[in-house]
Amino acid sequence: MKRFVDLTEQEVLALAITNEEEDSRIYRGFADGLRAQYPTSAAVFDAMAEEEVNHRTWLFDLYRKKFGDFIPLIRRQDVKGFVRHRPLWLVRPLGLDEVRKYAETMEYETARFYRRSAEQSRDASMRQLLIKLAEAEDKHEKLAERLEGELLTTDVRTEEDATARRMFVLQYVQPGLAGLMDGSVSTLAPLFAAAFATQNTWATFLVGLAASIGAGISMGFAEALSDDGSLTGRGSPWLRGGVCGLMTTLGGIGHTLPYLIPHFGIATGVAFAVVVVELAVISWIRWRYMDTPFLSAVFQIVLGGVLVFLAGILIGSA
């Protein structure tokens, strides 16, 4: 890898051309990923991509005047310390706020890199070129602000924010809540049945651990295989399955860990307190994201939890 300060003027200009082309493709990718859910924001990124194409044309015209038609292949990854961005596929599914921050950071970092490089350059022509590139990146950021002001009116932004919240609920909250409810409630019966049947904290911990992990695996696969997201828009099935499985395991582990305490009475008391907290958290999530009245959510969750809890105690005491 070459240091940026060691690049010739020809290489710097070639790198700028490649950079503008890559940025244009990134914006096209954002627009493509947002178009179905956020058409207005997609239009903003389409316009940004066109602006990058215009800047690339300007840079290429300047390069051709100075160095001819041949452009050496030099890319971000060929230059030490140059700005790098995560591949677009790692950002999917595209979230509206995340994409906006990604684009803003991309423009800011590139302009900052050019300015710092200009300060370190001893060549006057190269310094002037780097400053011009930095100013071009600043214009991109101002263009984004102008386009958002023109296209993203208050009503449109409110609508897109509502869509973003709905997608967050579909892709993360619903599978996570389903897993947390299953892990917190369904593991109560085997855990407390083992506790009251054996009066052994370590054996109870092993039963709870096995039940939690087993339920997490089962719920994860069930969620992933239930819907591929192509029609419902719920996102990647494996992402939802991972969220559901993880939350299921966490829901069961929460009231299992207290049984690492050797004293049975203390461990059971702490486990009971943890169950109360878990049920309260589930009720709050249902109220906050699922528009369920809080008292109704508390009644439904607590009633189900108490019934399963009593079933475990009765079976374990038999």
C-alpha positions as CSV (number, residue, x, y, z in Angstrom):
1,M,0.0,0.0,0.0
2,K,1.2,3.5,-0.9
3,R,1.1,6.4,1.4
4,F,-1.2,9.2,0.2
5,V,1.6,11.8,0.4
6,D,3.7,9.6,-1.9
7,L,1.2,9.6,-4.7
8,T,1.9,11.6,-7.8
9,E,-0.5,14.2,-9.0
10,Q,-1.6,11.8,-11.8
11,E,-2.3,9.1,-9.2
12,V,-4.2,11.5,-6.9
13,L,-6.4,12.6,-9.7
14,A,-7.0,9.0,-10.8
15,L,-7.9,8.0,-7.3
16,A,-10.3,10.9,-7.1
17,I,-12.0,9.7,-10.3
18,T,-12.3,6.2,-8.9
19,N,-13.6,7.5,-5.6
20,E,-16.4,9.6,-7.2
21,E,-17.4,6.5,-9.2
22,E,-17.6,4.3,-6.2
23,D,-19.6,6.9,-4.2
24,S,-22.0,7.2,-7.1
25,R,-22.6,3.4,-7.0
26,I,-23.1,3.5,-3.2
27,Y,-25.8,6.2,-3.6
28,R,-27.4,4.1,-6.4
29,G,-27.4,1.2,-4.0
30,F,-29.0,3.3,-1.3
31,A,-31.7,4.5,-3.7
32,D,-32.4,0.9,-4.9
33,G,-32.7,-0.4,-1.3
34,L,-34.9,2.4,-0.1
35,R,-37.2,2.8,-3.2
36,A,-39.9,0.3,-2.1
37,Q,-40.4,1.8,1.4
38,Y,-39.0,5.3,1.2
39,P,-39.4,6.6,-2.4
40,T,-38.8,10.2,-1.6
41,S,-35.5,9.5,0.2
42,A,-34.6,7.2,-2.7
43,A,-35.1,10.2,-5.0
44,V,-32.6,12.2,-2.9
45,F,-29.9,9.5,-3.3
46,D,-30.6,9.3,-7.0
47,A,-29.9,13.0,-7.3
48,M,-26.8,12.6,-5.2
49,A,-25.6,9.8,-7.4
50,E,-26.1,12.0,-10.5
51,E,-24.1,14.8,-8.8
52,E,-21.2,12.3,-8.2
53,V,-21.3,11.4,-11.9
54,N,-21.1,15.0,-12.8
55,H,-18.0,15.5,-10.5
56,R,-16.4,12.4,-12.0
57,T,-16.9,13.9,-15.5
58,W,-15.3,17.1,-14.4
59,L,-12.4,15.3,-12.8
60,F,-11.9,13.1,-15.9
61,D,-11.9,16.2,-18.2
62,L,-9.2,17.7,-16.0
63,Y,-7.2,14.5,-16.0
64,R,-7.4,14.1,-19.8
65,K,-6.1,17.6,-20.3
66,K,-3.1,17.0,-18.1
67,F,-2.3,13.3,-18.6
68,G,-4.2,11.9,-21.6
69,D,-6.8,9.2,-21.8
70,F,-5.1,6.4,-19.9
71,I,-6.1,6.3,-16.2
72,P,-4.0,4.1,-13.9
73,L,-6.0,1.7,-11.7
74,I,-5.7,3.0,-8.1
75,R,-8.4,2.5,-5.5
76,R,-9.1,3.2,-1.9
77,Q,-7.7,-0.1,-0.7
78,D,-4.4,0.7,-2.5
79,V,-3.7,3.8,-0.4
80,K,-2.7,3.6,3.2
81,G,-4.9,5.6,5.5
82,F,-7.5,6.3,2.9
83,V,-11.2,6.4,3.9
84,R,-12.9,3.0,3.8
85,H,-16.6,2.3,4.1
86,R,-18.4,-0.9,5.0
87,P,-19.7,-2.9,2.0
88,L,-23.3,-2.0,1.1
89,W,-24.5,-5.6,1.8
90,L,-23.4,-5.3,5.4
91,V,-25.8,-2.3,5.9
92,R,-28.8,-4.2,4.7
93,P,-31.6,-4.3,5.5
94,L,-31.4,-0.5,4.9
95,G,-32.6,1.6,7.8
96,L,-33.5,5.2,6.9
97,D,-31.6,6.9,9.7
98,E,-28.6,4.6,9.3
99,V,-28.3,5.3,5.6
100,R,-28.6,9.0,6.1
101,K,-25.8,8.9,8.7
102,Y,-23.7,6.6,6.4
103,A,-23.9,9.1,3.6
104,E,-23.2,12.1,5.8
105,T,-20.2,10.4,7.3
106,M,-18.9,9.3,3.9
107,E,-18.9,12.9,2.6
108,Y,-17.4,14.4,5.8
109,E,-14.6,11.8,6.1
110,T,-13.6,12.1,2.5
111,A,-13.5,15.9,2.6
112,R,-11.6,15.8,5.9
113,F,-9.1,13.4,4.4
114,Y,-8.5,15.6,1.4
115,R,-7.9,18.7,3.6
116,R,-5.5,17.0,5.9
117,S,-3.6,15.6,3.0
118,A,-3.5,19.1,1.4
119,E,-2.0,20.5,4.6
120,Q,0.8,17.9,4.5
121,S,1.5,18.2,0.8
122,R,4.5,20.3,-0.3
123,D,3.5,20.4,-3.9
124,A,1.5,23.5,-4.7
125,S,-0.5,22.0,-7.5
126,M,-1.3,18.9,-5.6
127,R,-2.4,21.0,-2.6
128,Q,-4.7,23.1,-4.8
129,L,-6.2,19.9,-6.3
130,L,-6.8,18.4,-2.8
131,I,-8.5,21.5,-1.7
132,K,-10.7,21.5,-4.7
133,L,-11.7,17.9,-4.0
134,A,-12.5,18.8,-0.4
135,E,-14.7,21.7,-1.6
136,A,-16.5,19.3,-4.0
137,E,-17.3,17.0,-1.1
138,D,-18.6,19.9,0.9
139,K,-20.9,20.8,-2.0
140,H,-22.2,17.2,-2.0
141,E,-23.2,17.6,1.7
142,K,-24.9,20.9,1.0
143,L,-26.7,19.4,-2.0
144,A,-28.0,16.6,0.3
145,E,-29.3,19.2,2.7
146,R,-30.9,21.2,-0.1
147,L,-32.5,18.2,-1.7
148,E,-33.9,17.0,1.7
149,G,-35.3,20.4,2.2
150,E,-37.0,20.4,-1.2
151,L,-38.2,16.8,-1.3
152,L,-38.5,15.7,2.3
153,T,-41.3,17.9,3.5
154,T,-42.6,17.6,7.1
155,D,-45.4,15.4,6.0
156,V,-43.2,13.2,3.9
157,R,-40.6,12.9,6.7
158,T,-43.3,12.1,9.2
159,E,-44.7,9.4,6.9
160,E,-41.2,7.9,6.3
161,D,-40.4,8.0,10.0
162,A,-43.6,6.1,10.7
163,T,-42.7,3.5,8.0
164,A,-39.2,3.2,9.6
165,R,-40.8,2.6,13.0
166,R,-43.2,0.0,11.5
167,M,-40.3,-1.8,9.8
168,F,-38.3,-1.8,13.1
169,V,-41.3,-3.3,14.9
170,L,-41.7,-6.0,12.2
171,Q,-38.1,-6.9,11.9
172,Y,-36.8,-6.7,15.5
173,V,-39.5,-6.0,18.1
174,Q,-42.0,-8.7,17.1
175,P,-39.6,-11.6,16.8
176,G,-37.7,-10.4,19.9
177,L,-40.8,-10.0,21.9
178,A,-42.1,-13.4,20.9
179,G,-38.8,-15.0,21.9
180,L,-38.6,-13.1,25.2
181,M,-42.2,-14.1,26.1
182,D,-41.5,-17.8,25.2
183,G,-38.2,-17.9,27.0
184,S,-39.5,-16.1,30.1
185,V,-42.8,-18.0,30.4
186,S,-42.4,-21.5,28.9
187,T,-39.2,-22.3,30.9
188,L,-40.8,-21.5,34.2
189,A,-42.6,-24.8,34.5
190,P,-39.6,-27.1,33.9
191,L,-37.3,-24.9,36.0
192,F,-39.4,-24.7,39.1
193,A,-40.6,-28.3,38.7
194,A,-37.0,-29.3,38.8
195,A,-36.3,-27.0,41.7
196,F,-39.1,-28.2,44.0
197,A,-38.6,-31.9,42.9
198,T,-34.9,-32.0,43.6
199,Q,-34.2,-29.1,46.0
200,N,-30.8,-29.1,44.3
201,T,-29.7,-25.7,42.9
202,W,-27.1,-27.1,40.5
203,A,-29.4,-29.7,39.0
204,T,-32.1,-26.9,38.7
205,F,-29.5,-24.7,37.0
206,L,-28.7,-27.4,34.4
207,V,-32.4,-28.0,33.7
208,G,-33.0,-24.3,33.2
209,L,-29.9,-23.9,31.0
210,A,-31.0,-26.8,28.8
211,A,-34.5,-25.6,28.6
212,S,-33.4,-22.0,27.7
213,I,-30.9,-23.1,25.0
214,G,-33.3,-25.7,23.6
215,A,-36.2,-23.2,23.4
216,G,-33.9,-20.6,21.8
217,I,-32.8,-23.0,19.0
218,S,-36.4,-24.1,18.5
219,M,-37.9,-20.6,18.4
220,G,-35.1,-19.3,16.2
221,F,-35.6,-21.9,13.5
222,A,-39.4,-21.6,13.8
223,E,-39.2,-17.9,13.2
224,A,-36.7,-18.1,10.4
225,L,-38.7,-20.8,8.5
226,S,-42.1,-19.2,9.0
227,D,-41.7,-16.3,6.7
228,D,-39.1,-15.4,4.1
229,G,-40.1,-11.7,4.3
230,S,-40.7,-11.3,0.5
231,L,-44.4,-10.5,0.9
232,T,-44.6,-9.2,4.4
233,G,-41.6,-7.0,4.3
234,R,-40.4,-8.4,7.6
235,G,-36.7,-8.5,6.5
236,S,-34.2,-11.3,6.5
237,P,-35.6,-14.5,7.9
238,W,-32.3,-15.5,9.5
239,L,-32.0,-12.1,11.1
240,R,-35.4,-12.4,12.6
241,G,-34.7,-16.0,13.6
242,G,-31.4,-14.9,15.3
243,V,-33.2,-12.2,17.2
244,C,-36.0,-14.5,18.3
245,G,-33.7,-17.3,19.3
246,L,-31.3,-15.0,21.3
247,M,-34.2,-13.3,23.1
248,T,-35.7,-16.7,23.9
249,T,-32.5,-17.9,25.4
250,L,-32.0,-14.7,27.4
251,G,-35.6,-14.9,28.7
252,G,-35.0,-18.3,30.1
253,I,-31.4,-17.7,31.3
254,G,-32.5,-14.7,33.4
255,H,-34.4,-16.7,36.1
256,T,-32.0,-19.7,35.7
257,L,-28.8,-17.9,36.8
258,P,-30.0,-17.4,40.4
259,Y,-29.7,-21.1,40.9
260,L,-25.9,-20.8,40.8
261,I,-26.5,-19.6,44.4
262,P,-25.9,-22.7,46.6
263,H,-28.7,-21.9,49.1
264,F,-32.0,-23.2,47.7
265,G,-34.3,-20.7,49.4
266,I,-32.2,-17.7,48.5
267,A,-31.8,-18.9,44.9
268,T,-35.6,-19.4,44.5
269,G,-36.4,-16.0,46.0
270,V,-34.0,-14.3,43.6
271,A,-35.3,-16.3,40.7
272,F,-38.9,-15.3,41.6
273,A,-37.8,-11.6,41.7
274,V,-36.2,-11.9,38.3
275,V,-39.4,-13.4,36.9
276,V,-41.3,-10.4,38.1
277,V,-38.9,-8.1,36.4
278,E,-39.1,-10.1,33.2
279,L,-42.8,-10.0,33.1
280,A,-42.8,-6.2,33.8
281,V,-40.3,-5.7,30.9
282,I,-42.5,-7.8,28.5
283,S,-45.6,-5.8,29.5
284,W,-43.7,-2.5,28.9
285,I,-42.5,-3.6,25.4
286,R,-46.0,-4.6,24.5
287,W,-47.3,-1.2,25.6
288,R,-44.5,0.7,24.0
289,Y,-44.3,-0.9,20.6
290,M,-47.4,-3.0,20.1
291,D,-50.0,-0.4,21.2
292,T,-51.4,-2.6,23.9
293,P,-52.9,-0.8,27.0
294,F,-50.4,-1.2,29.8
295,L,-52.8,-2.6,32.3
296,S,-54.1,-5.1,29.8
297,A,-50.6,-6.1,28.9
298,V,-49.7,-6.6,32.5
299,F,-52.8,-8.7,33.2
300,Q,-52.3,-10.9,30.2
301,I,-48.6,-11.6,30.8
302,V,-48.8,-11.9,34.6
303,L,-51.8,-14.2,34.3
304,G,-50.0,-16.5,31.9
305,G,-46.8,-16.4,33.9
306,V,-48.5,-17.2,37.2
307,L,-50.3,-20.2,35.7
308,V,-47.1,-21.6,34.3
309,F,-45.3,-20.9,37.5
310,L,-47.9,-22.6,39.6
311,A,-47.9,-25.6,37.2
312,G,-44.2,-26.0,37.7
313,I,-44.4,-25.8,41.5
314,L,-47.4,-28.3,41.6
315,I,-45.7,-30.8,39.3
316,G,-42.4,-30.5,41.2
317,S,-44.0,-30.9,44.6
318,A,-46.1,-33.9,43.6
